[in-house]
């Protein structure tokens, strides 16, 4: 999946923000961007291992979905570690 740096920051921020809303975490904009970008990497890696491919032709939509799922996973794991 080929996404430019500016698009990665914008889409990663959106994915992190969506994850923040769903998971009801209180993170800032910088953390949302980090969660979205790192989450996309984590989810892409997990999807590759599990053989899951997203059906969308748009790299940005795939990046947004993987970023959202990955950010949710990272927030969940972060909560487990803090307990």
MODELLER restraints for C-alpha pairs under 7 A, 6 or more apart:
rsr = mdl.restraints
at = mdl.atoms
rsr.add(forms.Gaussian(group=physical.xy_distance, feature=features.Distance(at['CA:1:A'], at['CA:59:A']), mean=5.94, stdev=0.5))
rsr.add(forms.Gaussian(group=physical.xy_distance, feature=features.Distance(at['CA:2:A'], at['CA:59:A']), mean=6.80, stdev=0.5))
rsr.add(forms.Gaussian(group=physical.xy_distance, feature=features.Distance(at['CA:3:A'], at['CA:59:A']), mean=6.92, stdev=0.5))
rsr.add(forms.Gaussian(group=physical.xy_distance, feature=features.Distance(at['CA:8:A'], at['CA:37:A']), mean=6.70, stdev=0.5))
rsr.add(forms.Gaussian(group=physical.xy_distance, feature=features.Distance(at['CA:9:A'], at['CA:33:A']), mean=6.06, stdev=0.5))
rsr.add(forms.Gaussian(group=physical.xy_distance, feature=features.Distance(at['CA:11:A'], at['CA:64:A']), mean=5.85, stdev=0.5))
rsr.add(forms.Gaussian(group=physical.xy_distance, feature=features.Distance(at['CA:12:A'], at['CA:33:A']), mean=4.96, stdev=0.5))
rsr.add(forms.Gaussian(group=physical.xy_distance, feature=features.Distance(at['CA:12:A'], at['CA:36:A']), mean=3.94, stdev=0.5))
rsr.add(forms.Gaussian(group=physical.xy_distance, feature=features.Distance(at['CA:12:A'], at['CA:37:A']), mean=4.83, stdev=0.5))
rsr.add(forms.Gaussian(group=physical.xy_distance, feature=features.Distance(at['CA:12:A'], at['CA:64:A']), mean=6.77, stdev=0.5))
rsr.add(forms.Gaussian(group=physical.xy_distance, feature=features.Distance(at['CA:12:A'], at['CA:67:A']), mean=6.21, stdev=0.5))
rsr.add(forms.Gaussian(group=physical.xy_distance, feature=features.Distance(at['CA:13:A'], at['CA:29:A']), mean=6.92, stdev=0.5))
rsr.add(forms.Gaussian(group=physical.xy_distance, feature=features.Distance(at['CA:13:A'], at['CA:32:A']), mean=5.17, stdev=0.5))
rsr.add(forms.Gaussian(group=physical.xy_distance, feature=features.Distance(at['CA:13:A'], at['CA:33:A']), mean=3.85, stdev=0.5))
rsr.add(forms.Gaussian(group=physical.xy_distance, feature=features.Distance(at['CA:13:A'], at['CA:36:A']), mean=5.78, stdev=0.5))
rsr.add(forms.Gaussian(group=physical.xy_distance, feature=features.Distance(at['CA:15:A'], at['CA:36:A']), mean=5.02, stdev=0.5))
rsr.add(forms.Gaussian(group=physical.xy_distance, feature=features.Distance(at['CA:15:A'], at['CA:64:A']), mean=5.49, stdev=0.5))
rsr.add(forms.Gaussian(group=physical.xy_distance, feature=features.Distance(at['CA:15:A'], at['CA:67:A']), mean=5.31, stdev=0.5))
rsr.add(forms.Gaussian(group=physical.xy_distance, feature=features.Distance(at['CA:15:A'], at['CA:68:A']), mean=4.43, stdev=0.5))
rsr.add(forms.Gaussian(group=physical.xy_distance, feature=features.Distance(at['CA:16:A'], at['CA:32:A']), mean=4.10, stdev=0.5))
rsr.add(forms.Gaussian(group=physical.xy_distance, feature=features.Distance(at['CA:16:A'], at['CA:33:A']), mean=5.82, stdev=0.5))
rsr.add(forms.Gaussian(group=physical.xy_distance, feature=features.Distance(at['CA:16:A'], at['CA:35:A']), mean=5.31, stdev=0.5))
rsr.add(forms.Gaussian(group=physical.xy_distance, feature=features.Distance(at['CA:16:A'], at['CA:36:A']), mean=4.33, stdev=0.5))
rsr.add(forms.Gaussian(group=physical.xy_distance, feature=features.Distance(at['CA:16:A'], at['CA:68:A']), mean=6.11, stdev=0.5))
rsr.add(forms.Gaussian(group=physical.xy_distance, feature=features.Distance(at['CA:16:A'], at['CA:71:A']), mean=5.88, stdev=0.5))
rsr.add(forms.Gaussian(group=physical.xy_distance, feature=features.Distance(at['CA:17:A'], at['CA:32:A']), mean=5.49, stdev=0.5))
rsr.add(forms.Gaussian(group=physical.xy_distance, feature=features.Distance(at['CA:18:A'], at['CA:68:A']), mean=6.63, stdev=0.5))
rsr.add(forms.Gaussian(group=physical.xy_distance, feature=features.Distance(at['CA:19:A'], at['CA:68:A']), mean=5.59, stdev=0.5))
rsr.add(forms.Gaussian(group=physical.xy_distance, feature=features.Distance(at['CA:19:A'], at['CA:71:A']), mean=5.97, stdev=0.5))
rsr.add(forms.Gaussian(group=physical.xy_distance, feature=features.Distance(at['CA:19:A'], at['CA:72:A']), mean=5.35, stdev=0.5))
rsr.add(forms.Gaussian(group=physical.xy_distance, feature=features.Distance(at['CA:20:A'], at['CA:26:A']), mean=6.67, stdev=0.5))
rsr.add(forms.Gaussian(group=physical.xy_distance, feature=features.Distance(at['CA:20:A'], at['CA:27:A']), mean=6.85, stdev=0.5))
rsr.add(forms.Gaussian(group=physical.xy_distance, feature=features.Distance(at['CA:23:A'], at['CA:72:A']), mean=6.70, stdev=0.5))
rsr.add(forms.Gaussian(group=physical.xy_distance, feature=features.Distance(at['CA:35:A'], at['CA:71:A']), mean=5.00, stdev=0.5))
rsr.add(forms.Gaussian(group=physical.xy_distance, feature=features.Distance(at['CA:36:A'], at['CA:67:A']), mean=4.62, stdev=0.5))
rsr.add(forms.Gaussian(group=physical.xy_distance, feature=features.Distance(at['CA:36:A'], at['CA:68:A']), mean=6.24, stdev=0.5))
rsr.add(forms.Gaussian(group=physical.xy_distance, feature=features.Distance(at['CA:36:A'], at['CA:71:A']), mean=5.45, stdev=0.5))
rsr.add(forms.Gaussian(group=physical.xy_distance, feature=features.Distance(at['CA:37:A'], at['CA:67:A']), mean=6.13, stdev=0.5))
rsr.add(forms.Gaussian(group=physical.xy_distance, feature=features.Distance(at['CA:39:A'], at['CA:66:A']), mean=6.99, stdev=0.5))
rsr.add(forms.Gaussian(group=physical.xy_distance, feature=features.Distance(at['CA:39:A'], at['CA:67:A']), mean=4.79, stdev=0.5))
rsr.add(forms.Gaussian(group=physical.xy_distance, feature=features.Distance(at['CA:39:A'], at['CA:68:A']), mean=6.87, stdev=0.5))
rsr.add(forms.Gaussian(group=physical.xy_distance, feature=features.Distance(at['CA:39:A'], at['CA:69:A']), mean=6.92, stdev=0.5))
rsr.add(forms.Gaussian(group=physical.xy_distance, feature=features.Distance(at['CA:39:A'], at['CA:70:A']), mean=3.61, stdev=0.5))
rsr.add(forms.Gaussian(group=physical.xy_distance, feature=features.Distance(at['CA:39:A'], at['CA:71:A']), mean=4.35, stdev=0.5))
rsr.add(forms.Gaussian(group=physical.xy_distance, feature=features.Distance(at['CA:39:A'], at['CA:74:A']), mean=6.65, stdev=0.5))
rsr.add(forms.Gaussian(group=physical.xy_distance, feature=features.Distance(at['CA:40:A'], at['CA:63:A']), mean=6.31, stdev=0.5))
rsr.add(forms.Gaussian(group=physical.xy_distance, feature=features.Distance(at['CA:40:A'], at['CA:66:A']), mean=4.77, stdev=0.5))
rsr.add(forms.Gaussian(group=physical.xy_distance, feature=features.Distance(at['CA:40:A'], at['CA:67:A']), mean=3.69, stdev=0.5))
rsr.add(forms.Gaussian(group=physical.xy_distance, feature=features.Distance(at['CA:40:A'], at['CA:70:A']), mean=5.44, stdev=0.5))
rsr.add(forms.Gaussian(group=physical.xy_distance, feature=features.Distance(at['CA:42:A'], at['CA:70:A']), mean=5.71, stdev=0.5))
rsr.add(forms.Gaussian(group=physical.xy_distance, feature=features.Distance(at['CA:43:A'], at['CA:66:A']), mean=5.43, stdev=0.5))
rsr.add(forms.Gaussian(group=physical.xy_distance, feature=features.Distance(at['CA:43:A'], at['CA:67:A']), mean=6.95, stdev=0.5))
rsr.add(forms.Gaussian(group=physical.xy_distance, feature=features.Distance(at['CA:43:A'], at['CA:69:A']), mean=6.48, stdev=0.5))
rsr.add(forms.Gaussian(group=physical.xy_distance, feature=features.Distance(at['CA:43:A'], at['CA:70:A']), mean=4.66, stdev=0.5))
rsr.add(forms.Gaussian(group=physical.xy_distance, feature=features.Distance(at['CA:44:A'], at['CA:66:A']), mean=6.34, stdev=0.5))
rsr.add(forms.Gaussian(group=physical.xy_distance, feature=features.Distance(at['CA:47:A'], at['CA:53:A']), mean=6.88, stdev=0.5))
rsr.add(forms.Gaussian(group=physical.xy_distance, feature=features.Distance(at['CA:54:A'], at['CA:62:A']), mean=6.53, stdev=0.5))
rsr.add(forms.Gaussian(group=physical.xy_distance, feature=features.Distance(at['CA:56:A'], at['CA:62:A']), mean=6.45, stdev=0.5))
